[in-house]
Amino acid sequence: MSAAVLSRDAVLAAVTPQDAYGAVRNAFLAHWRGEWTMPPKVYVTNYPAGDFRAMPAIGGGHALLKWVTSFPGNPALGLPTVTGLVILSNAETGRLEAVLDAASVTALRTAAAGVLAADELGRDSGSSVAVVGCGVNGAETARMLVAHGRAPLVWDVDHSRRRTVADELGVRVADSLEHALSCDVVITVTPGRDVLYPAGSLRPGQHVSLMGADGPGKAEIAAPELARAQLFCDDWEQASHGGELAAGVEAGFVGRDAVTQLGAVIAGEAPGRRDDAEITLFDSTGLAIQDLAVARAALLGSVELDLPRLEL
């Protein structure tokens, strides 16, 4: 039996930003329609250092297990924040088909989800876009925007990191964090330790894709701001327990009826933005079905590129 073993570089070679965007869009639809399913994400925590996550999913003829870490302090040690593996199997036979680098799969699906939400929920007339956070996931988000013909401003607390991303992609560094956060469309891809939008800071008409608060205790926006916006998420169960929405749910002013899953908007079964003055927020907690979509695309791409396979 042989299986593809795809490193970071192999995954990024096999899956273009456009491939990832299309795959994740289809995954949102499949999840909303119940065609692809996933049990709840399991956290094994070692806070404050970080956590381990086990994420299974099944759909499209494949089953997936993602074992991935999130250790926000790692960059200071010269280590990546996210590491791990994605295991892809044939759903009919159980045969192992691919083992993939989890960080690259995560970066592609995070970027695709954030940009997709911005496309679906941002104003048609919105002109300025920013990516806040230029780590692996933020850099991939900026790259995906460029691939879609949009030149974002970029910002990161680390001067060299934001400068490197800007130079590689031919985009501008924002004048300041406040400059980036004031854009018409903002995609925040930070560790989620610090609130970026305090109470009263969102502008009418803004859309923000909040990608960083993917676990308990994380937040990129002050809870009172949730009450000022039309709310969307990737999956209610995950978002209400471990995403940006969790603080509003706990405080009692965010309920299930106030939040729309993005898959319903993409399917045309629920409204998105209602007018140009409305503030829209998308809470992403990261779905195993998105990883499944990107892993399937990577497997297909690896066959087309004739990448080596490992005999098991």
C-alpha positions in Angstrom: 0.0 0.0 0.0 1.3 3.5 -0.9 0.3 6.9 0.4 1.3 10.4 -0.4 3.4 12.1 2.2 3.1 15.8 1.6 5.4 18.3 3.3 4.6 22.0 3.7 6.2 22.8 0.3 4.4 19.9 -1.4 1.0 21.0 0.0 1.5 24.6 -1.2 2.7 23.4 -4.6 -0.3 21.1 -5.0 -3.0 23.6 -3.9 -3.1 27.1 -5.3 -5.0 29.9 -3.4 -7.8 29.6 -6.0 -7.9 25.8 -5.4 -8.2 26.3 -1.6 -10.8 29.0 -2.0 -13.0 26.8 -4.2 -12.5 23.7 -2.0 -13.4 25.5 1.2 -16.4 27.2 -0.4 -17.7 23.7 -1.4 -17.0 22.4 2.1 -19.1 25.2 3.7 -22.0 24.1 1.4 -21.5 20.4 2.1 -21.4 21.0 5.9 -24.6 23.2 5.8 -26.4 20.6 3.7 -25.3 17.8 6.1 -23.4 16.0 3.3 -20.1 16.2 5.2 -20.0 15.7 9.0 -17.6 16.2 11.8 -17.7 15.3 15.5 -16.8 18.1 17.9 -13.2 19.2 18.1 -11.3 17.8 21.1 -8.9 19.9 23.0 -6.1 18.5 25.1 -4.8 21.6 27.0 -1.5 22.6 28.6 -2.3 26.2 29.3 -0.8 28.7 29.4 1.8 27.1 27.1 -0.8 25.9 24.5 -3.0 23.1 23.4 -3.4 20.0 21.2 -6.5 19.4 19.0 -7.9 16.3 17.5 -10.3 17.1 14.6 -12.0 14.3 12.6 -14.3 14.7 9.6 -15.9 12.6 6.8 -17.2 13.5 3.4 -16.6 13.3 -0.3 -15.4 9.7 -0.1 -12.7 10.5 2.5 -12.2 10.5 6.2 -9.7 12.8 8.0 -8.1 13.2 11.3 -6.1 16.3 12.1 -3.8 16.3 15.1 -2.5 19.9 15.5 -1.1 22.1 18.1 -1.4 25.8 19.0 1.5 27.2 21.1 1.4 31.0 20.8 4.7 31.5 22.6 6.7 29.3 20.2 7.9 32.1 17.8 9.9 33.6 20.6 11.7 30.2 20.9 12.2 30.0 17.1 9.5 27.4 16.8 6.3 27.5 14.7 3.0 28.2 16.5 1.2 25.4 14.7 2.5 21.9 14.0 1.0 18.6 13.4 -0.3 16.1 10.9 -3.3 15.5 8.7 -4.2 11.9 8.0 -6.5 11.3 5.0 -8.1 7.9 4.4 -10.5 6.3 1.9 -13.9 6.3 3.5 -15.0 3.1 1.8 -12.0 0.9 2.6 -10.2 2.7 5.4 -7.0 2.7 3.3 -4.5 5.4 4.2 -4.2 7.7 1.2 -2.1 10.7 2.4 -0.3 12.2 5.4 0.1 15.9 5.2 1.7 18.8 7.0 -1.0 20.3 9.2 0.4 23.8 9.3 0.1 24.3 5.5 -3.3 22.8 5.4 -4.4 25.1 8.3 -3.0 28.1 6.6 -4.8 27.5 3.3 -8.2 26.8 4.9 -7.9 29.7 7.3 -7.0 32.1 4.5 -9.8 30.7 2.3 -12.5 31.0 5.1 -11.5 34.5 6.0 -11.5 35.8 2.4 -14.6 33.9 1.5 -16.5 35.5 4.4 -15.2 38.9 3.4 -16.4 38.3 -0.2 -19.9 37.2 1.0 -20.4 39.8 3.7 -18.4 42.8 2.8 -19.9 45.8 1.1 -19.9 45.8 -2.7 -18.5 49.3 -2.6 -15.8 48.5 0.0 -12.4 49.5 -1.3 -9.9 49.1 1.5 -8.8 45.8 3.0 -6.3 44.8 5.6 -4.8 41.7 7.2 -3.8 42.0 10.8 -1.3 39.4 11.8 1.5 38.2 9.5 2.3 34.8 10.9 1.9 31.7 8.7 -1.9 32.0 8.5 -1.9 35.7 8.1 0.7 35.6 5.4 -1.3 33.0 3.5 -4.5 35.2 3.9 -2.7 38.2 2.3 -1.4 35.9 -0.5 -4.9 34.7 -1.1 -6.3 38.2 -1.3 -3.5 39.1 -3.8 -4.4 36.0 -5.9 -8.0 37.3 -6.0 -6.9 40.7 -7.3 -7.0 42.6 -4.0 -3.9 44.3 -2.5 -4.3 44.4 1.3 -2.6 46.5 3.8 -0.7 44.3 6.3 0.2 44.8 9.9 1.9 42.7 12.6 3.4 43.6 16.0 6.6 42.3 14.6 8.2 44.9 12.3 10.3 42.4 10.3 7.4 40.0 9.9 5.0 42.6 8.4 7.8 44.0 6.2 8.7 40.5 4.9 5.1 39.7 3.9 4.6 43.2 2.3 7.8 42.8 0.3 7.1 39.3 -0.8 3.6 40.1 -2.0 4.2 43.7 -3.3 1.7 45.2 -0.9 1.9 48.0 1.7 2.4 48.0 5.4 -0.3 49.9 7.2 0.7 53.2 8.8 -0.3 51.8 12.2 -2.5 49.1 13.8 -5.3 51.7 14.0 -5.0 52.4 10.3 -5.3 48.7 9.4 -8.3 48.2 11.8 -10.2 51.1 10.2 -10.3 49.5 6.7 -13.6 48.6 5.1 -12.7 44.9 5.2 -10.4 43.5 7.9 -9.2 40.0 8.4 -7.6 39.5 11.8 -5.3 36.5 12.2 -3.6 37.0 15.5 -3.1 34.6 18.5 -6.3 36.0 20.0 -4.6 37.0 23.3 -5.3 40.7 22.9 -8.5 42.5 22.0 -8.0 44.5 18.8 -11.4 46.2 18.7 -12.4 47.7 22.0 -16.0 48.7 22.8 -17.4 51.3 20.3 -14.5 51.0 17.8 -16.2 49.3 14.8 -17.2 51.7 12.0 -20.6 51.5 10.2 -20.3 49.4 7.1 -17.2 47.5 8.2 -16.8 43.8 7.8 -14.3 41.9 10.0 -13.4 38.2 9.6 -12.2 37.2 13.1 -9.9 34.2 12.6 -7.8 34.2 15.7 -10.1 33.3 18.6 -10.3 29.6 17.9 -10.3 28.3 21.5 -11.6 29.1 25.0 -10.5 32.3 26.5 -9.3 33.9 23.2 -10.8 37.1 21.8 -9.9 39.7 19.1 -12.9 41.9 19.8 -14.6 43.2 23.0 -17.8 41.4 23.8 -20.0 44.5 23.7 -19.1 45.0 20.0 -20.9 41.8 19.2 -24.2 43.5 20.0 -23.6 46.2 17.4 -23.1 43.8 14.5 -24.8 41.2 12.3 -23.2 38.0 13.4 -22.0 35.0 11.3 -19.9 32.0 12.1 -18.5 28.8 10.5 -20.3 26.4 13.0 -22.6 27.5 15.8 -21.6 24.6 18.2 -17.9 25.4 18.0 -18.2 29.2 17.9 -20.6 29.4 20.8 -18.2 27.4 23.0 -14.8 28.4 21.9 -14.8 31.4 19.6 -15.5 35.1 19.6 -19.2 34.5 20.2 -18.6 32.6 23.4 -18.3 35.7 25.6 -21.6 37.0 24.3 -23.3 33.7 24.8 -22.0 33.4 28.3 -23.2 37.0 29.1 -26.6 36.2 27.7 -26.9 38.7 24.8 -25.9 36.4 22.0 -28.3 33.5 21.2 -28.6 30.9 18.4 -31.2 33.0 16.6 -28.9 36.0 16.3 -26.1 34.1 14.5 -26.1 32.8 10.9 -23.8 30.1 9.7 -21.9 31.2 6.6 -22.8 28.0 4.7 -26.5 29.1 4.8 -25.5 32.4 3.2 -23.4 30.7 0.5 -26.3 28.4 -0.2 -28.7 31.3 -0.7 -30.8 30.1 2.2 -30.1 33.0 4.6 -29.4 36.7 4.0 -25.9 38.1 4.4 -25.3 41.9 4.6 -28.6 43.8 4.5 -27.3 47.3 3.8 -24.1 49.3 3.4 -24.3 50.7 7.0 -24.5 47.4 8.7 -21.5 46.0 10.6 -20.8 42.3 9.8 -18.6 40.0 11.9 -17.6 36.5 10.9 -16.4 34.2 13.8 -14.1 31.4 12.5 -13.1 28.6 14.8 -11.7 26.4 12.1 -13.6 23.3 10.8 -12.3 19.9 10.2 -14.4 19.8 7.0 -12.3 22.7 5.7 -9.1 20.7 6.4 -10.8 17.8 4.6 -11.5 20.0 1.6 -7.9 21.2 1.4 -6.4 17.8 2.0 -8.5 16.3 -0.8 -7.4 19.1 -3.1 -3.8 18.4 -2.1 -4.1 14.7 -2.8 -5.5 15.4 -6.2 -2.8 18.0 -6.9 0.0 15.6 -5.8 -1.2 13.0 -8.3 -1.2 15.6 -11.1 2.3 16.7 -10.1 3.4 13.1 -9.8 4.8 13.7 -6.3 6.5 10.7 -4.6 4.5 8.2 -2.6 5.6 6.2 0.4 5.1 2.5 0.6 3.5 1.5 3.9 
